[in-house]
Amino acid sequence: MTHRSGVSGAWVSFDPSGTVLVVTERLANDTDPTSAAGDEGVINTFVLNADGTPGTHREFDATGEGPLGFAFNKAGALLTTEQFEAHPASATAAPMGIAAR
């Protein structure tokens, strides 16, 4: 994994099977001139190697202005909460269709 300046990690957890590490970053694209306007944050997945260390990495754009927390539903789908910095009292929940493998 590489460190990016200006990144604010929000939530870290494993999927229900315990084989995928999920990490949300609230401000990952905040200073990226190539990202869409107002697009902040990403969701990272890491398939764990046999020894438990993070392996294959995938990055997904957040649907709102930045993912904050998340949980998995009974079917194993990732559900995120999204923040809206310009509107402190506003937030939303969003299902994410991600495939970690």
N, CA, C and O of each residue as an XYZ file, in Angstrom:
404
protein
N       0.847     -1.170      0.000
C       0.000      0.000      0.000
C       0.891      1.230      0.000
O       1.955      1.244      0.620
N       0.457      2.233     -0.684
C       1.207      3.478     -0.710
C       0.438      4.541      0.050
O      -0.792      4.518      0.100
N       1.169      5.469      0.637
C       0.551      6.563      1.383
C       0.322      7.733      0.450
O       1.201      8.094     -0.332
N      -0.862      8.330      0.531
C      -1.180      9.528     -0.244
C      -1.417     10.660      0.739
O      -2.145     10.489      1.717
N      -0.817     11.802      0.496
C      -1.042     12.934      1.383
C      -2.463     13.439      1.211
O      -3.037     13.329      0.127
N      -3.029     13.988      2.263
C      -4.372     14.530      2.205
C      -5.465     13.487      2.321
O      -6.640     13.801      2.133
N      -5.101     12.260      2.626
C      -6.083     11.180      2.738
C      -6.551     11.074      4.176
O      -5.758     11.173      5.112
N      -7.833     10.874      4.337
C      -8.406     10.724      5.670
C      -9.157      9.403      5.730
O     -10.282      9.298      5.241
N      -8.536      8.399      6.326
C      -9.185      7.103      6.479
C     -10.397      7.236      7.381
O     -10.354      7.936      8.393
N     -11.474      6.566      7.013
C     -12.705      6.702      7.779
C     -13.093      5.407      8.479
O     -13.456      5.432      9.655
N     -13.025      4.285      7.788
C     -13.535      3.045      8.351
C     -12.731      1.887      7.788
O     -12.386      1.886      6.606
N     -12.431      0.909      8.619
C     -11.683     -0.271      8.198
C     -12.365     -1.495      8.784
O     -12.654     -1.534      9.980
N     -12.626     -2.501      7.945
C     -13.256     -3.725      8.442
C     -13.068     -4.843      7.419
O     -12.633     -4.611      6.291
N     -13.403     -6.052      7.838
C     -13.362     -7.207      6.950
C     -14.763     -7.524      6.448
O     -15.754     -7.213      7.108
N     -14.837     -8.142      5.281
C     -16.131     -8.602      4.778
C     -16.590     -9.789      5.631
O     -15.800    -10.316      6.414
N     -17.852    -10.222      5.495
C     -18.356    -11.311      6.336
C     -17.555    -12.615      6.231
O     -17.518    -13.392      7.185
N     -16.919    -12.860      5.087
C     -16.135    -14.091      4.941
C     -14.762    -13.984      5.601
O     -14.093    -14.995      5.815
N     -14.338    -12.744      5.928
C     -13.030    -12.532      6.540
C     -11.877    -12.614      5.560
O     -10.720    -12.685      5.976
N     -12.168    -12.607      4.266
C     -11.110    -12.742      3.261
C     -10.805    -11.451      2.513
O      -9.862    -11.393      1.724
N     -11.608    -10.409      2.765
C     -11.414     -9.125      2.085
C     -11.397     -8.008      3.123
O     -12.291     -7.922      3.965
N     -10.379     -7.158      3.061
C     -10.278     -5.977      3.909
C     -10.851     -4.800      3.126
O     -10.486     -4.585      1.970
N     -11.751     -4.036      3.753
C     -12.367     -2.874      3.110
C     -11.951     -1.629      3.884
O     -12.042     -1.599      5.111
N     -11.490     -0.599      3.166
C     -11.040      0.649      3.780
C     -11.681      1.815      3.036
O     -11.539      1.927      1.818
N     -12.388      2.686      3.763
C     -12.922      3.890      3.129
C     -11.981      5.056      3.413
O     -11.416      5.165      4.501
N     -11.823      5.923      2.417
C     -11.002      7.131      2.539
C     -11.881      8.320      2.188
O     -12.332      8.456      1.051
N     -12.119      9.173      3.164
C     -13.029     10.304      2.969
C     -12.510     11.351      2.001
O     -13.297     11.904      1.233
N     -11.246     11.639      2.008
C     -10.715     12.767      1.236
C      -9.706     12.334      0.183
O      -8.851     13.132     -0.202
N      -9.775     11.124     -0.284
C      -8.743     10.585     -1.175
C      -8.582     11.364     -2.466
O      -7.461     11.510     -2.953
N      -9.665     11.869     -3.034
C      -9.569     12.590     -4.307
C      -9.693     14.093     -4.141
O      -9.840     14.813     -5.129
N      -9.636     14.576     -2.919
C      -9.868     15.992     -2.649
C      -8.893     16.900     -3.390
O      -9.270     17.996     -3.804
N      -7.657     16.468     -3.563
C      -6.655     17.308     -4.222
C      -6.257     16.761     -5.584
O      -5.295     17.240     -6.183
N      -6.977     15.774     -6.077
C      -6.655     15.164     -7.364
C      -7.297     15.967     -8.490
O      -8.523     15.975     -8.608
N      -6.498     16.647     -9.326
C      -7.071     17.478    -10.391
C      -7.780     16.665    -11.469
O      -8.533     17.231    -12.262
N      -7.557     15.354    -11.519
C      -8.203     14.522    -12.533
C      -9.545     13.978    -12.073
O     -10.281     13.404    -12.875
N      -9.882     14.147    -10.789
C     -11.160     13.617    -10.305
C     -12.290     14.574    -10.657
O     -12.074     15.763    -10.887
N     -13.494     14.027    -10.692
C     -14.667     14.847    -11.003
C     -14.875     15.892     -9.921
O     -14.543     15.661     -8.759
N     -15.419     17.032    -10.295
C     -15.667     18.106     -9.327
C     -16.565     17.601     -8.212
O     -17.609     17.002     -8.467
N     -16.157     17.843     -6.991
C     -16.945     17.436     -5.841
C     -16.811     15.969     -5.492
O     -17.414     15.502     -4.525
N     -16.018     15.228     -6.275
C     -15.850     13.803     -6.011
C     -14.736     13.623     -5.001
O     -13.565     13.848     -5.306
N     -15.099     13.223     -3.820
C     -14.117     13.013     -2.768
C     -14.306     11.626     -2.195
O     -15.432     11.193     -1.950
N     -13.234     10.949     -1.987
C     -13.285      9.680     -1.298
C     -13.357      8.474     -2.205
O     -13.892      8.519     -3.312
N     -12.798      7.395     -1.695
C     -12.812      6.125     -2.405
C     -13.048      4.995     -1.413
O     -12.928      5.167     -0.200
N     -13.383      3.850     -1.959
C     -13.494      2.624     -1.179
C     -12.443      1.674     -1.730
O     -12.427      1.379     -2.925
N     -11.570      1.198     -0.857
C     -10.507      0.273     -1.242
C     -10.849     -1.121     -0.755
O     -11.383     -1.287      0.342
N     -10.542     -2.130     -1.572
C     -10.657     -3.511     -1.116
C      -9.319     -4.193     -1.323
O      -8.615     -3.924     -2.297
N      -8.977     -5.072     -0.406
C      -7.746     -5.854     -0.474
C      -8.106     -7.307     -0.211
O      -8.573     -7.637      0.879
N      -7.897     -8.177     -1.184
C      -8.088     -9.604     -0.962
C      -6.903    -10.067     -0.128
O      -5.753     -9.806     -0.481
N      -7.176    -10.746      0.966
C      -6.103    -11.167      1.855
C      -5.364    -12.376      1.294
O      -5.972    -13.300      0.753
N      -4.049    -12.350      1.433
C      -3.217    -13.484      1.054
C      -3.406    -14.606      2.070
O      -4.011    -14.399      3.121
N      -2.892    -15.787      1.760
C      -3.017    -16.945      2.654
C      -2.434    -16.671      4.039
O      -2.894    -17.239      5.029
N      -1.408    -15.792      4.113
C      -0.798    -15.485      5.410
C      -1.495    -14.328      6.133
O      -1.048    -13.907      7.200
N      -2.592    -13.809      5.554
C      -3.362    -12.742      6.198
C      -2.941    -11.336      5.836
O      -3.569    -10.379      6.290
N      -1.899    -11.174      5.034
C      -1.470     -9.837      4.624
C      -2.320     -9.358      3.447
O      -2.823    -10.174      2.674
N      -2.485     -8.027      3.303
C      -3.270     -7.511      2.176
C      -2.620     -7.865      0.840
O      -1.408     -7.735      0.668
N      -3.445     -8.312     -0.093
C      -2.953     -8.677     -1.417
C      -3.544     -7.775     -2.481
O      -3.383     -6.556     -2.428
N      -4.224     -8.366     -3.441
C      -4.783     -7.645     -4.579
C      -5.638     -6.467     -4.127
O      -6.539     -6.619     -3.303
N      -5.343     -5.288     -4.678
C      -6.025     -4.044     -4.305
C      -6.908     -3.579     -5.448
O      -6.506     -3.601     -6.611
N      -8.125     -3.155     -5.099
C      -9.020     -2.490     -6.059
C      -9.537     -1.225     -5.402
O      -9.730     -1.181     -4.187
N      -9.760     -0.193     -6.210
C     -10.247      1.093     -5.707
C     -11.529      1.458     -6.446
O     -11.613      1.346     -7.669
N     -12.527      1.896     -5.677
C     -13.825      2.257     -6.233
C     -14.151      3.691     -5.850
O     -13.942      4.082     -4.701
N     -14.659      4.481     -6.787
C     -15.097      5.843     -6.479
C     -16.322      5.797     -5.581
O     -17.179      4.924     -5.717
N     -16.389      6.746     -4.665
C     -17.567      6.874     -3.806
C     -18.719      7.447     -4.621
O     -18.501      8.132     -5.620
N     -19.928      7.167     -4.196
C     -21.086      7.677     -4.924
C     -21.457      9.088     -4.498
O     -22.105      9.806     -5.259
N     -21.064      9.499     -3.307
C     -21.380     10.834     -2.807
C     -20.116     11.651     -2.686
O     -19.204     11.512     -3.502
N     -20.048     12.498     -1.684
C     -18.875     13.346     -1.485
C     -17.848     12.699     -0.581
O     -16.854     13.335     -0.231
N     -18.053     11.496     -0.207
C     -17.065     10.800      0.594
C     -17.686      9.727      1.447
O     -18.621      9.996      2.202
N     -17.174      8.496      1.340
C     -17.703      7.431      2.179
C     -17.245      7.618      3.615
O     -16.128      8.075      3.861
N     -18.086      7.272      4.541
C     -17.720      7.401      5.949
C     -17.705      6.019      6.570
O     -16.655      5.379      6.625
N     -18.841      5.552      7.034
C     -18.915      4.218      7.609
C     -19.530      3.251      6.627
O     -20.034      3.649      5.577
N     -19.487      1.968      6.974
C     -20.121      0.970      6.125
C     -20.450     -0.267      6.933
O     -19.949     -0.466      8.040
N     -21.295     -1.084      6.358
C     -21.670     -2.370      6.947
C     -22.028     -3.301      5.798
O     -22.230     -2.862      4.666
N     -22.102     -4.570      6.097
C     -22.531     -5.555      5.111
C     -23.911     -6.051      5.498
O     -24.186     -6.282      6.676
N     -24.788     -6.218      4.499
C     -26.109     -6.769      4.804
C     -26.027     -8.299      4.833
O     -24.953     -8.865      4.625
N     -27.145     -8.962      5.087
C     -27.149    -10.421      5.213
C     -26.695    -11.126      3.944
O     -26.164    -12.235      4.001
N     -26.904    -10.488      2.801
C     -26.482    -11.075      1.525
C     -25.005    -10.812      1.231
O     -24.474    -11.309      0.238
N     -24.340    -10.035      2.087
C     -22.928     -9.724      1.894
C     -22.658     -8.478      1.083
O     -21.503     -8.176      0.781
N     -23.720     -7.734      0.717
C     -23.535     -6.495     -0.048
C     -23.019     -5.389      0.869
O     -23.432     -5.289      2.025
N     -22.128     -4.571      0.355
C     -21.557     -3.459      1.113
C     -22.497     -2.262      1.064
O     -22.890     -1.825     -0.017
N     -22.856     -1.735      2.222
C     -23.692     -0.537      2.334
C     -22.847      0.552      2.971
O     -22.244      0.332      4.021
N     -22.795      1.729      2.349
C     -21.980      2.820      2.881
C     -22.848      3.986      3.319
O     -23.972      4.155      2.848
N     -22.309      4.790      4.230
C     -22.901      6.088      4.530
C     -22.008      7.119      3.869
O     -20.784      6.997      3.893
N     -22.619      8.129      3.282
C     -21.885      9.152      2.546
C     -22.087     10.503      3.215
O     -23.197     10.854      3.613
N     -21.004     11.252      3.334
C     -21.063     12.585      3.931
C     -21.223     13.642      2.847
O     -20.941     13.389      1.676
N     -21.668     14.800      3.234
C     -21.760     15.944      2.332
C     -21.207     17.145      3.085
O     -21.928     17.799      3.838
N     -19.918     17.434      2.878
C     -19.231     18.472      3.651
C     -19.879     19.836      3.551
O     -19.895     20.581      4.531
N     -20.410     20.182      2.394
C     -21.016     21.505      2.224
C     -22.330     21.628      2.987
O     -22.810     22.735      3.229
N     -22.899     20.511      3.359
C     -24.179     20.492      4.071
C     -24.039     19.580      5.287
O     -24.407     18.407      5.221
N     -23.509     20.106      6.405
C     -23.191     19.284      7.569
C     -24.342     18.433      8.102
O     -24.093     17.381      8.690
N     -25.569     18.846      7.920
C     -26.689     18.069      8.445
C     -27.195     17.044      7.432
O     -28.186     16.360      7.691
N     -26.530     16.932      6.289
C     -26.989     16.029      5.235
C     -26.080     14.814      5.117
O     -24.867     14.904      5.309
N     -26.680     13.692      4.801
C     -25.943     12.458      4.546
C     -26.875     11.501      3.829
O     -28.077     11.747      3.730
N     -26.320     10.421      3.336
C     -27.135      9.415      2.664
C     -26.518      8.047      2.872
O     -25.353      7.934      3.252
N     -27.285      7.028      2.627
C     -26.784      5.657      2.626
C     -26.789      5.185      1.185
O     -27.690      5.530      0.419
N     -25.796      4.403      0.811
C     -25.683      3.965     -0.578
C     -25.203      2.524     -0.646
O     -24.239      2.160      0.027
N     -25.868      1.696     -1.456
C     -25.345      0.342     -1.676
C     -24.203      0.416     -2.684
O     -24.275      1.181     -3.646
N     -23.177     -0.350     -2.479
C     -22.044     -0.365     -3.401
C     -21.943     -1.742     -4.026
O     -21.846     -2.744     -3.318
N     -21.963     -1.797     -5.327
C     -21.794     -3.061     -6.029
C     -20.334     -3.277     -6.341
O     -19.889     -3.007     -7.457
N     -19.586     -3.759     -5.374
C     -18.164     -3.967     -5.599
C     -17.856     -5.449     -5.586
O     -18.464     -6.223     -4.847
N     -16.923     -5.820     -6.399
C     -16.424     -7.189     -6.414
C     -14.953     -7.106     -6.065
O     -14.158     -6.572     -6.838
N     -14.591     -7.622     -4.923
C     -13.227     -7.476     -4.439
C     -12.243     -8.361     -5.189
O     -11.047     -8.071     -5.214
N     -12.715     -9.399     -5.781
C     -11.795    -10.359     -6.407
C     -11.659    -10.119     -7.846
O     -10.923    -10.835     -8.525
